[in-house]
Amino acid sequence: MPMNEDTLLGRLLELAPFADREAARRTFDATLRALRRGLSEDEADWLAVALGPTLSGPLLREIHAGELTTAELYRWMKRYTKQRKGIAVEQAQVVCRALAELLPEPDLERLKKHLPELADLFQVPGAVAAPAPPRRLQSAPTDHTLAGGRPGSSNPISEAGGPSDRELSGGNPGASSQSVARARNPHGETKLSSTRGLSAEREERTLARAGGSGRR
């Protein structure tokens, strides 16, 4: 079954920013002329049947010139389209891709067989697989140990203080707030009273010696 012109031109307009359908058709005709230089008479006739009379006209305007390489294809495309080389190369690649998508499989394989240097241009890009979803990272378990030193520990070192009033009183709720047991220096008062007692004793002994010496 011949290729539908509207389908072909619509696909070309999807693949490249042609100004309009006429520009896309001119590029297609130029590519066929360049491809014809690598096809024998029999192969050109076969391709003309696959394309149909509406699209195959440019094949009749050229002749076989021998094996067609990629560089030769681009050189002839530049001449036929009168475009810069970069644009001519891109346009040739777009037309070859459209042919690869729209030609029946047997016709496509035959075209690649007789244009072996251009086989890569007639490859249809495969569907790109969707990227795998990112893996969820598991959070590390909270370390509540003393070695972990984390804020979530049950008794963090930074919050450890001195003994409580209850601990100082030995757990006795009736202990006085002035109790020696609660004092930070429990021997302070004892030292003070002991010092006063020693001073009085020294003073009495001194007076007694003075009295005794006066009686003599």
C-alpha positions as CSV (number, residue, x, y, z in Angstrom):
1,M,0.0,0.0,0.0
2,P,1.5,3.4,-1.0
3,M,2.5,5.8,1.8
4,N,0.1,8.6,2.6
5,E,1.4,12.0,1.8
6,D,-0.5,13.8,4.6
7,T,0.8,11.3,7.1
8,L,4.4,11.7,5.9
9,L,4.3,15.5,5.9
10,G,2.6,15.6,9.3
11,R,5.3,13.5,10.8
12,L,8.0,15.6,9.3
13,L,6.4,18.7,10.8
14,E,6.4,17.0,14.2
15,L,10.1,16.1,14.0
16,A,11.5,19.4,12.7
17,P,10.6,23.1,12.7
18,F,9.7,23.4,9.1
19,A,8.0,26.6,8.1
20,D,5.1,24.8,6.4
21,R,4.1,21.7,4.5
22,E,5.7,23.0,1.3
23,A,9.1,23.3,3.1
24,A,8.8,19.8,4.5
25,R,7.9,18.5,1.1
26,R,10.9,20.2,-0.6
27,T,13.2,18.6,2.1
28,F,11.7,15.2,1.5
29,D,12.2,15.5,-2.3
30,A,15.8,16.6,-1.8
31,T,16.5,13.6,0.4
32,L,15.0,11.2,-2.1
33,R,17.2,12.6,-4.8
34,A,20.3,12.1,-2.6
35,L,19.3,8.5,-1.7
36,R,18.7,7.7,-5.4
37,R,22.4,8.1,-6.0
38,G,23.0,5.0,-3.9
39,L,20.2,2.9,-5.4
40,S,20.3,0.8,-8.6
41,E,17.5,1.0,-11.1
42,D,15.7,-2.0,-9.7
43,E,16.0,-0.8,-6.1
44,A,14.8,2.7,-7.2
45,D,11.8,1.2,-8.9
46,W,11.0,-0.9,-5.8
47,L,11.2,2.1,-3.5
48,A,8.9,4.1,-5.9
49,V,6.3,1.4,-5.6
50,A,6.5,1.5,-1.8
51,L,6.1,5.3,-1.7
52,G,3.4,5.6,-4.4
53,P,3.2,7.9,-7.4
54,T,2.5,11.0,-5.3
55,L,5.8,10.8,-3.4
56,S,8.2,8.9,-5.7
57,G,8.7,11.6,-8.5
58,P,12.2,12.7,-7.3
59,L,13.6,9.2,-7.8
60,L,13.2,9.7,-11.5
61,R,15.4,12.8,-11.5
62,E,18.7,11.2,-10.5
63,I,20.8,8.2,-11.5
64,H,22.8,5.6,-9.6
65,A,26.3,6.8,-8.8
66,G,27.7,4.0,-6.7
67,E,27.8,3.2,-3.0
68,L,26.4,6.0,-0.9
69,T,28.2,7.0,2.3
70,T,26.9,9.2,5.0
71,A,29.3,12.0,4.1
72,E,28.1,11.7,0.4
73,L,24.5,11.9,1.5
74,Y,25.0,15.1,3.4
75,R,27.1,16.6,0.6
76,W,24.3,16.0,-1.9
77,M,21.7,17.2,0.6
78,K,23.6,20.5,1.0
79,R,23.6,21.0,-2.8
80,Y,19.9,20.1,-3.3
81,T,18.5,22.1,-0.4
82,K,21.0,25.0,-0.8
83,Q,21.2,25.1,3.0
84,R,24.1,25.3,5.4
85,K,25.7,21.9,6.1
86,G,24.4,21.7,9.6
87,I,20.8,22.3,8.6
88,A,21.1,19.9,5.6
89,V,22.4,17.2,7.8
90,E,19.6,17.6,10.3
91,Q,17.0,17.6,7.6
92,A,18.4,14.4,6.0
93,Q,18.3,12.7,9.4
94,V,14.7,13.7,10.0
95,V,13.5,12.4,6.6
96,C,15.3,9.1,7.1
97,R,13.7,8.7,10.5
98,A,10.2,9.4,9.1
99,L,10.8,6.7,6.4
100,A,11.9,4.3,9.1
101,E,8.7,4.9,11.0
102,L,6.3,4.7,8.1
103,L,7.7,2.2,5.7
104,P,6.5,-1.4,6.1
105,E,9.1,-3.6,7.9
106,P,10.1,-5.6,4.8
107,D,10.6,-2.5,2.7
108,L,12.6,-0.9,5.5
109,E,14.9,-3.9,5.8
110,R,15.4,-3.9,2.0
111,L,16.3,-0.2,2.0
112,K,18.9,-0.7,4.8
113,K,20.3,-3.7,2.9
114,H,21.0,-1.7,-0.2
115,L,22.2,1.4,1.6
116,P,24.4,-0.3,4.3
117,E,26.4,2.8,5.1
118,L,23.1,4.6,6.0
119,A,21.6,1.8,8.1
120,D,22.0,3.7,11.3
121,L,19.9,6.6,9.9
122,F,16.9,4.3,9.5
123,Q,16.8,3.1,13.1
124,V,13.7,4.0,15.0
125,P,14.7,5.2,18.5
126,G,13.4,2.9,21.3
127,A,11.1,4.1,24.0
128,V,13.0,5.6,27.0
129,A,12.3,3.7,30.2
130,A,10.9,5.7,33.0
131,P,13.4,6.4,35.7
132,A,13.0,4.3,38.9
133,P,11.5,6.1,41.9
134,P,14.1,7.2,44.4
135,R,14.7,4.9,47.3
136,R,13.5,6.0,50.7
137,L,16.3,6.4,53.2
138,Q,15.6,4.8,56.6
139,S,16.4,7.0,59.5
140,A,19.0,5.7,62.0
141,P,17.5,4.5,65.3
142,T,17.6,7.0,68.2
143,D,20.4,6.1,70.6
144,H,19.2,6.7,74.2
145,T,22.3,5.3,75.8
146,L,24.9,7.3,77.8
147,A,27.5,6.6,75.1
148,G,25.2,8.0,72.4
149,G,25.0,11.3,74.2
150,R,21.9,12.4,72.2
151,P,19.3,14.9,73.5
152,G,16.8,12.1,73.6
153,S,18.5,10.1,76.3
154,S,16.6,9.6,79.5
155,N,19.2,11.2,81.7
156,P,21.4,13.5,79.6
157,I,24.6,14.6,81.2
158,S,24.0,18.2,80.4
159,E,20.9,18.2,82.6
160,A,22.5,16.4,85.5
161,G,22.6,18.6,88.6
162,G,23.6,18.2,92.3
163,P,21.6,16.2,94.8
164,S,18.1,17.4,95.6
165,D,16.9,18.6,99.0
166,R,15.2,15.3,99.6
167,E,18.4,13.5,98.8
168,L,20.4,15.8,101.2
169,S,17.9,15.2,104.0
170,G,18.3,11.4,103.6
171,G,14.7,11.1,102.4
172,N,13.4,12.6,105.8
173,P,10.8,15.2,105.0
174,G,11.0,16.7,108.5
175,A,14.7,17.6,108.3
176,S,15.2,21.3,109.0
177,S,16.4,23.6,106.2
178,Q,19.2,24.6,108.6
179,S,20.2,21.0,109.4
180,V,23.8,20.2,109.5
181,A,23.0,17.2,107.3
182,R,21.9,19.6,104.5
183,A,24.8,22.0,104.8
184,R,27.4,22.1,102.1
185,N,30.1,22.2,104.8
186,P,28.6,20.1,107.7
187,H,31.7,20.7,109.9
188,G,31.7,24.5,109.6
189,E,29.6,25.2,112.7
190,T,31.5,22.6,114.8
191,K,34.8,24.3,114.0
192,L,33.5,27.7,115.0
193,S,32.3,26.6,118.5
194,S,35.4,24.6,119.1
195,T,37.5,27.7,118.4
196,R,35.5,29.8,121.0
197,G,35.9,27.1,123.7
198,L,39.7,26.9,123.3
199,S,40.0,30.7,123.6
200,A,38.0,30.7,126.9
201,E,40.1,28.0,128.3
202,R,43.3,29.9,127.5
203,E,41.9,33.1,129.1
204,E,41.0,31.3,132.4
205,R,44.4,29.7,132.7
206,T,46.1,33.0,132.1
207,L,44.0,34.7,134.8
208,A,44.7,31.9,137.2
209,R,48.4,32.2,136.8
210,A,48.3,35.9,137.3
211,G,46.3,35.5,140.6
212,G,48.7,32.9,141.9
213,S,51.8,35.0,141.2
214,G,50.2,37.9,143.1
215,R,49.7,35.9,146.2
216,R,53.3,35.0,146.3
